Amino acid sequence: MANVVGSSVERVEDARLLTGRGRFTDDVRLPGTLHAAFLRSIVPHARIRRIDVERARTLPGVSAVFTAADFEGVVQPLDFSAGIPGHTLPTFGPLSGDKARYVGDPLAVVVATSRYVAEDALGLIDVEFEELPHVLTVEDALAVGAPVLFEELGDNLVYDALHEYGDVEAAFAAADRVVTATIAQHRFTSSALETRGAVASYDPESGELLYHSSNKSPHMLRVRLSEHLGLPQHRIRVVTKDVGGAFGGKGAIWREDLAVAAASLLLGRPVKWIEDRSENLTAFGGAREEDLDLEAAVDADGVILGLRVRMRMNHGAYPGMWLTPMFAALVRSTILSALRVRAMSFATTIAATNKNTYISYRGPGASETLARERLLDAVAAELGLDAVEIRRRNLLTRAEQPRVQPNGVTVHRAHARETLEAAVELAGYDELRREQERARAEARLVGIGVATSIQPCPGFPDWWRAVGYRTEPEPARVRLEPDGRLTVVTSEMPTGQGHETTLAQVAADCLGVPFGDVHVVFGDTQTTPFYYFGSGASRASNMGAGAVLRATGTLKRRILELAAHLLEVRADDLELADGAVRARGAPSRQVTLEELARRAYREPDAFPPGAAAGLDALEYYEPEEGSGGWAASTHVCVVEVDGETGVVGIRRYVVVEDCGPLINPAVVAGQIRGGIAQGLGGALLEHAAYDEDGQFLAGTFMTYLLPTALEVPEVEIHHLEIPTDDPVPFRGVGESGAIMAPAVLSAAIEDALRPFGVRVDRLPLTPTRILELIGAIPVESPG
């Protein structure tokens, strides 16, 4: 049987997803289900003087209306403090009772016989606000006399820290010049196809809570529900079947989760809440709103010797479970990438504002690539060097690795330089430059961008320590069933990536069984091994596959030992292939897995005592010191800007990626293209904008613009598969497209606008922003 790892086998999950037979949270139908709707604040900052819910409670069909006071003693306040020095956080409940702190803040929840009735009841609730001044930017939030969101904390400063690595002063003293760059990112959000949702069903007789959710970390969710509701974990079951996209944001517990679960506890009936799109855009949360100022100590050849970085983050009103200092740490631990830098200082300031919560979003910490690549382009411009040449002078070669960067992060098996050279060749870079000169002679604004990055997928253990997060071993269970087929139980939680296919490919190859004989089980805390992290951080290709490899390897050894007893052949002389165990050199001497399993389960006396009980293997995988690694990529992009309309047209997009051996090339290509579509949307279109009054301006897809098939270009993808000695050589690739696209598009657009002498230092690059840059219209407020 040919190996299935490396083959673009069809995704097994697509048959149900493409024919409407998937089971998402809204598909859960439990008898007696009630429906929840949240009353949300329409003002950005106000004291709540009164919430009158009596009229809403009398509406026919309304079962209950809950305010913050109703959940006191039922739900423990959320406290996400993690002992980070210099980090200040409030505690808060699932509903706000004292103050509204952003437009969308949940104030009450109605539970009724239908969502329609619940929505009608919301209109009968009377809220009396005492409006307060609001703050929307980091600068305003930290200004003297600024209104404070949580008075008990004294100010709006969430985090302020300086980290220094190496001798920064010496690096700058040795420099021939200092080059600066600034980049400001805007707030945007994940816009998954499926919004958040939950169905909570509490059984008063058994004291058990069944919780269906659109969440990518079911075991985490069970732990958090237990902590905040006071229920023992063994009486909580979290089920997450199909999840229609997550992109980072669904790996947490949210205030709405606790409100829905508490409502079910109090009513003793199932309660369903499905977030509508306006809620999702307004209240779920935003990401990426941060800016960085960089100074580079550069020698005469353009090599960066040292860095000074100042990062400011807009935290929003309430902390999320994944804390903003962690996102800053992602930037701090990754910004050096594969550069040959001696020293770095990194200052971080995070402030609370009257906006929605800062959330994890596909490629959290992505500003490290955007800022670093913009800085490299600034160095190239100052020295009169080409964008490719400046990267050649700064990127580590394979011969220089492994290398421990000044921030303590190991760079090894990071083939950034190789992806750069391959991308230059495959894109025909020199000819692109010649074509650009011809276009400029015709007064056309054509630009070429180049960006190179490495991403920890999963990285080395010291990278995770630098972030401040301790990794945990990932489990997988593999069981040979009585009919000789294989069940893989994973604690990964697929959200569209194709884990049911790729993990089955890994198991099938390892055990030598047909791909169609492997079934992957996931998404139920009652059946999957405990793993707090769930899916995320592009870890599944390495961590999930590594756990499956170990468990399948253990099961394989047990199978060979049983077969050795039946065939009276030494286990070392047996091989597993095509669903059978046979003697090497004597293929007629064999036993099928079906026969072996049947006898092991139904005739255990045919084997030595206890031997037949070993057809179920649970193993754990975690990269050891020196193991793990980086995915590397280079993107080359050609754009043409319309000087009259400001519209950016993408003429060509080339990607060269090294993510180790490809488990499934089609899945990898899909991840890259999907990530680029999201990164393109974030760079050019999407903006979770607020006006000066703190009102959210992008509550529908008419105002929050997503890329369509008309905006997303054809992406040329090329893979490098450079052999390594890592026992689990697969690398994640799900985030690189979203991370790289804004960097390469910014570079290409700045290059196109070079005749105007402008710098691209702020996103999004909407047509309005382009026209501002070239002086065609006055500059507006960033929003």
ABEGO torsion letter per residue (X at the ends): XBBABGBBBBBAAAAAAAAGABBBAAABBBBGBBBBBBBBBABABBBBABBBAAAAAABBGBABBBBAAAABGABBBBBABAGBBGBBBBBBBABBAABBABBGBBABBBBBABAAAAAAAAAABBBBBBBBBBBABAAAAABBGBBBABAAAGBABABBBBBBBEBAAAAAAABABBBBBBBBBBBBBAGBABBBBBBBBBBAAAGBBBBBBBBABAAAAAAAAAAAAGBBAAABBBBBBBBBEAGGAAABBBAAAAAAAAAAAAAGBBBBBBBBAAAAAAAAEBBGBBBBBBBBBBBAAGBBABBBBBBBBBAEABBBABBAAAAAAAAAAAAAEABBBABBBBBBBBBBBBBBBBBBBBGBGAAAAAAAAAAAAAAAAAAGBBAAAAAAAABBBAAAOBBBBAAGBBBBGBAAAAAAAAAAAAAGAAAAAAAAAAAAAAGBBBBBBBBBBBBBOAEBAAAAAAAGBBBBBBBBBBBBBAAGBBBBBBABBBAGAGAAAAAAAAAAAAAGBBAAABBBBBGBAAABBBBAAEBEGGAAAAAAAAAAAAAAAAAAAAAAAAAAAAAGBBAAABBBBGGBBBBBGBAABBBBAAAAAAAAAABAAABBBGAAAAABBBBBBBBBBGBEEBBBBBBBBBBBBBAAAGBBBBABBBBBBBAEBBABAAAAAAAAAAAAAAAAAAAAABBBBBBAAGBBAAABAAABBBBBAAABBBBBBBBBBBBBABABABBBAAAAAAAAAAAAAAAAAAAAAAAAGBBBABOBBBAAAAAAAAGABBBBBAX
